[in-house]
């Protein structure tokens, strides 16, 4: 039996969708609002495109949302796509089609929607073909950073966002690898999950499925969330079975809307706000992948993560000035991403350097155990109190991806500081601290 149930109540008259959800802790009503209003006057299309990008940047992260790619054709420049989402090795090519002045003729509006969905599908799939050329594409994010991506190494989903005030009911568009949604549904997904990585994963998940009626993407979302709640957890990688002391399973899709303000979001903003000027293309791409690895943290676990880690932050601030206190929490996601969040009372360069050794050592040791070493990512985030009091902490982050090694001297230093992974696990289990890798 599923952990919760829902009932859908649609009201065409006021443009709202109401979903009543019964959970073990009570019942709540989720109301899906119409899309945000566009500015009056001016061209409707560009405004809808800006609103589509803006919703993804506000509820997700502006670092993952990119302006249309520009391609020179003869004497002119052509825009490719209305918006691009890129997070790690996944991306979405988005086309936006807006109805300037809808009529009361249902057949006419239906024809417009079908025609624009087909047009957007062709453009989005064409964008993906172009991005998959064996050359890099330079993109500018809504943060203002320029990143070169290798589209041929990524998984893409074409998305068409339709802006229409009152679409006819029972219209099925998309499917076969393409997602077609109203702008209201686009905003719902980002408001619900507050994670660009999670939204792209959702779009990749539903693209091969049969389409739902236009305007009812939220209903499909709760169908899938219900299936997730009742699903048998996927077994972890046996190569790491002895390392995981607390194997928890949570639904991929959250039932209640995620909080926009949370520890993961604060960390992502701290990293994203660091100016990217001076970074070469490889390092800029590396930072974008690191942000996506951190944003991979399951939404349902983020509140508990924040509670534990912030309590540690309060504890380390009570340490004597001469002492060095550490706390760590280790997370393994989907057998591929390992996120280490560390908290310490000392804000010194040598402490940050030691943490960097920990991240590299754990990645190398995981790679030695894994048959999919090239796919592994280890991201580390270190929080240290700021002495000036201008903000609660300094954030230091780093990432190691794919096949990596440590020369014998570096490995000896890292093991001397942190001990090997097996020794750390034995010590952690003996202390019953509950940290999978315990350092």
Secondary structure, 3 states (H helix, E strand, C coil): CCCCEEEEEEECCCCEEEEEEEECCEEEEEEECCCCCCCCCCCHHHHHHHHHHHHHHHHCCHHHEECCEEEEECCEEEEECCEEEEECCEEEEEEEEECCCCCCCHHHHHHHHHHHHHHHHHHHHHHHHHHCCCCCEEEEECCCCEEEECHHHCEEEEEEEEECCCCCCCCECCECCEEEEEHHHHHHHHHHHCCHHHHHHHHHHHHCCCCCECCCHHHHHHHHHHHHHHCCCCCCCHHHCCCCCCCCCCCCCCCCCCCCCCHHHHHHHHHHCCCCCCCCHHHHHHHHHHHHHHHCCCHHHHHHHHHHHHHHHHHHCCCCCCCCCEEEEEEEECCCEEEEEEEECCCCHHHHHHHHHHHHHHHHHHHHHCCCHHHCEEEEEEEEECCCCCCCEEEEEEEEECCCCCCHHHHHHHHHHHCCHHHHHHHHHHHCCCCCCCC
